[in-house]
Amino acid sequence: MLHAHRWFGIGFLLCSLLADAAAQSPYSRGGRGGMRQSTNPGANDPSKGVLPSFGGTLREVDSKSFTLEMPEGNTLVFHLSKKTTFSDGSKKIKAADLKPGDMVVVEGRRAPDGSLDAIGVSLSAKR
């Protein structure tokens, strides 16, 4: 039964990522993890759509991708690009500043191939 709950959680998160966010309210659901209002400038512009955000703990990090563990224990792999932005509060940081165990909020979108692309990564707490 626990295994079924994990798959349901992963399916729910991916469906949320695919949802037409421009048609939904830009306000946060609040709580720990989950979807939040975007802090990316211009991301809440309805013509550009709202980027879903996911909070969790970094588990694996390299120069091309990272694994985010959600509070429920599910994991998502996000791919990085030259356009991915990184911040610690109002300060810009580099991908190399992120370490496994850091708590982050990731704004992402689904790529045409079905993978997840990180658009913005905000450090919320170091390990």
C-alpha positions as protocol buffer text, in pm:
chain_id: "A"
residue {
  index: 1
  type: MET
  ca { x: 0 y: 0 z: 0 }
}
residue {
  index: 2
  type: LEU
  ca { x: 287 y: 240 z: 80 }
}
residue {
  index: 3
  type: HIS
  ca { x: 427 y: 179 z: -268 }
}
residue {
  index: 4
  type: ALA
  ca { x: 92 y: 275 z: -425 }
}
residue {
  index: 5
  type: HIS
  ca { x: 88 y: 600 z: -225 }
}
residue {
  index: 6
  type: ARG
  ca { x: 434 y: 691 z: -359 }
}
residue {
  index: 7
  type: TRP
  ca { x: 326 y: 637 z: -719 }
}
residue {
  index: 8
  type: PHE
  ca { x: 12 y: 839 z: -657 }
}
residue {
  index: 9
  type: GLY
  ca { x: 225 y: 1121 z: -511 }
}
residue {
  index: 10
  type: ILE
  ca { x: 465 y: 1119 z: -806 }
}
residue {
  index: 11
  type: GLY
  ca { x: 174 y: 1115 z: -1051 }
}
residue {
  index: 12
  type: PHE
  ca { x: 8 y: 1402 z: -868 }
}
residue {
  index: 13
  type: LEU
  ca { x: 327 y: 1613 z: -876 }
}
residue {
  index: 14
  type: LEU
  ca { x: 383 y: 1551 z: -1245 }
}
residue {
  index: 15
  type: CYS
  ca { x: 19 y: 1632 z: -1325 }
}
residue {
  index: 16
  type: SER
  ca { x: 58 y: 1955 z: -1129 }
}
residue {
  index: 17
  type: LEU
  ca { x: 365 y: 2041 z: -1333 }
}
residue {
  index: 18
  type: LEU
  ca { x: 176 y: 1981 z: -1657 }
}
residue {
  index: 19
  type: ALA
  ca { x: -135 y: 2174 z: -1553 }
}
residue {
  index: 20
  type: ASP
  ca { x: -216 y: 2494 z: -1734 }
}
residue {
  index: 21
  type: ALA
  ca { x: -85 y: 2715 z: -1457 }
}
residue {
  index: 22
  type: ALA
  ca { x: -191 y: 3038 z: -1629 }
}
residue {
  index: 23
  type: ALA
  ca { x: -555 y: 2948 z: -1562 }
}
residue {
  index: 24
  type: GLN
  ca { x: -494 y: 2898 z: -1190 }
}
residue {
  index: 25
  type: SER
  ca { x: -450 y: 3148 z: -909 }
}
residue {
  index: 26
  type: PRO
  ca { x: -90 y: 3267 z: -862 }
}
residue {
  index: 27
  type: TYR
  ca { x: -125 y: 3240 z: -484 }
}
residue {
  index: 28
  type: SER
  ca { x: 52 y: 2984 z: -270 }
}
residue {
  index: 29
  type: ARG
  ca { x: -105 y: 2673 z: -117 }
}
residue {
  index: 30
  type: GLY
  ca { x: 144 y: 2727 z: 164 }
}
residue {
  index: 31
  type: GLY
  ca { x: 276 y: 2449 z: 380 }
}
residue {
  index: 32
  type: ARG
  ca { x: 608 y: 2269 z: 362 }
}
residue {
  index: 33
  type: GLY
  ca { x: 707 y: 2175 z: 6 }
}
residue {
  index: 34
  type: GLY
  ca { x: 458 y: 2160 z: -278 }
}
residue {
  index: 35
  type: MET
  ca { x: 360 y: 2429 z: -522 }
}
residue {
  index: 36
  type: ARG
  ca { x: 421 y: 2796 z: -435 }
}
residue {
  index: 37
  type: GLN
  ca { x: 389 y: 3132 z: -603 }
}
residue {
  index: 38
  type: SER
  ca { x: 683 y: 3195 z: -832 }
}
residue {
  index: 39
  type: THR
  ca { x: 950 y: 3443 z: -723 }
}
residue {
  index: 40
  type: ASN
  ca { x: 1103 y: 3448 z: -1072 }
}
residue {
  index: 41
  type: PRO
  ca { x: 1056 y: 3800 z: -1223 }
}
residue {
  index: 42
  type: GLY
  ca { x: 788 y: 3787 z: -1491 }
}
residue {
  index: 43
  type: ALA
  ca { x: 694 y: 3427 z: -1412 }
}
residue {
  index: 44
  type: ASN
  ca { x: 352 y: 3531 z: -1281 }
}
residue {
  index: 45
  type: ASP
  ca { x: 274 y: 3717 z: -1603 }
}
residue {
  index: 46
  type: PRO
  ca { x: -32 y: 3531 z: -1741 }
}
residue {
  index: 47
  type: SER
  ca { x: 104 y: 3560 z: -2095 }
}
residue {
  index: 48
  type: LYS
  ca { x: 411 y: 3359 z: -1986 }
}
residue {
  index: 49
  type: GLY
  ca { x: 235 y: 3121 z: -1748 }
}
residue {
  index: 50
  type: VAL
  ca { x: 310 y: 3050 z: -1384 }
}
residue {
  index: 51
  type: LEU
  ca { x: 596 y: 2816 z: -1308 }
}
residue {
  index: 52
  type: PRO
  ca { x: 518 y: 2545 z: -1053 }
}
residue {
  index: 53
  type: SER
  ca { x: 761 y: 2539 z: -760 }
}
residue {
  index: 54
  type: PHE
  ca { x: 872 y: 2239 z: -558 }
}
residue {
  index: 55
  type: GLY
  ca { x: 1044 y: 2249 z: -222 }
}
residue {
  index: 56
  type: GLY
  ca { x: 1265 y: 1976 z: -86 }
}
residue {
  index: 57
  type: THR
  ca { x: 1614 y: 1849 z: -10 }
}
residue {
  index: 58
  type: LEU
  ca { x: 1891 y: 1810 z: -267 }
}
residue {
  index: 59
  type: ARG
  ca { x: 2012 y: 1451 z: -277 }
}
residue {
  index: 60
  type: GLU
  ca { x: 2245 y: 1435 z: -579 }
}
residue {
  index: 61
  type: VAL
  ca { x: 2396 y: 1732 z: -760 }
}
residue {
  index: 62
  type: ASP
  ca { x: 2620 y: 1756 z: -1066 }
}
residue {
  index: 63
  type: SER
  ca { x: 2678 y: 2010 z: -1343 }
}
residue {
  index: 64
  type: LYS
  ca { x: 2389 y: 1883 z: -1558 }
}
residue {
  index: 65
  type: SER
  ca { x: 2115 y: 1776 z: -1314 }
}
residue {
  index: 66
  type: PHE
  ca { x: 2012 y: 1727 z: -954 }
}
residue {
  index: 67
  type: THR
  ca { x: 1773 y: 1507 z: -760 }
}
residue {
  index: 68
  type: LEU
  ca { x: 1521 y: 1675 z: -531 }
}
residue {
  index: 69
  type: GLU
  ca { x: 1365 y: 1473 z: -248 }
}
residue {
  index: 70
  type: MET
  ca { x: 1019 y: 1601 z: -162 }
}
residue {
  index: 71
  type: PRO
  ca { x: 898 y: 1608 z: 203 }
}
residue {
  index: 72
  type: GLU
  ca { x: 684 y: 1299 z: 130 }
}
residue {
  index: 73
  type: GLY
  ca { x: 997 y: 1105 z: 22 }
}
residue {
  index: 74
  type: ASN
  ca { x: 932 y: 1114 z: -355 }
}
residue {
  index: 75
  type: THR
  ca { x: 1219 y: 1223 z: -577 }
}
residue {
  index: 76
  type: LEU
  ca { x: 1227 y: 1433 z: -894 }
}
residue {
  index: 77
  type: VAL
  ca { x: 1525 y: 1479 z: -1128 }
}
residue {
  index: 78
  type: PHE
  ca { x: 1567 y: 1829 z: -1273 }
}
residue {
  index: 79
  type: HIS
  ca { x: 1801 y: 1911 z: -1561 }
}
residue {
  index: 80
  type: LEU
  ca { x: 2010 y: 2229 z: -1554 }
}
residue {
  index: 81
  type: SER
  ca { x: 2085 y: 2460 z: -1845 }
}
residue {
  index: 82
  type: LYS
  ca { x: 2282 y: 2779 z: -1904 }
}
residue {
  index: 83
  type: LYS
  ca { x: 1956 y: 2968 z: -1841 }
}
residue {
  index: 84
  type: THR
  ca { x: 1892 y: 2813 z: -1496 }
}
residue {
  index: 85
  type: THR
  ca { x: 1923 y: 3080 z: -1226 }
}
residue {
  index: 86
  type: PHE
  ca { x: 2042 y: 3019 z: -870 }
}
residue {
  index: 87
  type: SER
  ca { x: 1984 y: 3239 z: -566 }
}
residue {
  index: 88
  type: ASP
  ca { x: 2030 y: 3254 z: -192 }
}
residue {
  index: 89
  type: GLY
  ca { x: 1775 y: 3514 z: -85 }
}
residue {
  index: 90
  type: SER
  ca { x: 1842 y: 3821 z: -301 }
}
residue {
  index: 91
  type: LYS
  ca { x: 2202 y: 3712 z: -372 }
}
residue {
  index: 92
  type: LYS
  ca { x: 2286 y: 3528 z: -695 }
}
residue {
  index: 93
  type: ILE
  ca { x: 2490 y: 3211 z: -646 }
}
residue {
  index: 94
  type: LYS
  ca { x: 2633 y: 2940 z: -873 }
}
residue {
  index: 95
  type: ALA
  ca { x: 2525 y: 2579 z: -915 }
}
residue {
  index: 96
  type: ALA
  ca { x: 2853 y: 2475 z: -752 }
}
residue {
  index: 97
  type: ASP
  ca { x: 2738 y: 2644 z: -429 }
}
residue {
  index: 98
  type: LEU
  ca { x: 2461 y: 2383 z: -389 }
}
residue {
  index: 99
  type: LYS
  ca { x: 2543 y: 2070 z: -191 }
}
residue {
  index: 100
  type: PRO
  ca { x: 2351 y: 1749 z: -109 }
}
residue {
  index: 101
  type: GLY
  ca { x: 2139 y: 1810 z: 200 }
}
residue {
  index: 102
  type: ASP
  ca { x: 2061 y: 2174 z: 113 }
}
residue {
  index: 103
  type: MET
  ca { x: 1693 y: 2270 z: 124 }
}
residue {
  index: 104
  type: VAL
  ca { x: 1581 y: 2440 z: -199 }
}
residue {
  index: 105
  type: VAL
  ca { x: 1276 y: 2560 z: -389 }
}
residue {
  index: 106
  type: VAL
  ca { x: 1283 y: 2476 z: -760 }
}
residue {
  index: 107
  type: GLU
  ca { x: 1077 y: 2645 z: -1030 }
}
residue {
  index: 108
  type: GLY
  ca { x: 1054 y: 2407 z: -1322 }
}
residue {
  index: 109
  type: ARG
  ca { x: 874 y: 2304 z: -1636 }
}
residue {
  index: 110
  type: ARG
  ca { x: 837 y: 1992 z: -1844 }
}
residue {
  index: 111
  type: ALA
  ca { x: 1069 y: 1973 z: -2147 }
}
residue {
  index: 112
  type: PRO
  ca { x: 939 y: 1848 z: -2484 }
}
residue {
  index: 113
  type: ASP
  ca { x: 1106 y: 1510 z: -2420 }
}
residue {
  index: 114
  type: GLY
  ca { x: 914 y: 1468 z: -2092 }
}
residue {
  index: 115
  type: SER
  ca { x: 1203 y: 1543 z: -1857 }
}
residue {
  index: 116
  type: LEU
  ca { x: 1195 y: 1827 z: -1601 }
}
residue {
  index: 117
  type: ASP
  ca { x: 1396 y: 2146 z: -1653 }
}
residue {
  index: 118
  type: ALA
  ca { x: 1496 y: 2368 z: -1360 }
}
residue {
  index: 119
  type: ILE
  ca { x: 1432 y: 2733 z: -1444 }
}
residue {
  index: 120
  type: GLY
  ca { x: 1515 y: 2882 z: -1105 }
}
residue {
  index: 121
  type: VAL
  ca { x: 1664 y: 2731 z: -789 }
}
residue {
  index: 122
  type: SER
  ca { x: 1645 y: 2916 z: -457 }
}
residue {
  index: 123
  type: LEU
  ca { x: 1846 y: 2802 z: -156 }
}
residue {
  index: 124
  type: SER
  ca { x: 1622 y: 2806 z: 151 }
}
residue {
  index: 125
  type: ALA
  ca { x: 1857 y: 2643 z: 406 }
}
residue {
  index: 126
  type: LYS
  ca { x: 2203 y: 2491 z: 402 }
}
residue {
  index: 127
  type: ARG
  ca { x: 2256 y: 2149 z: 556 }
}
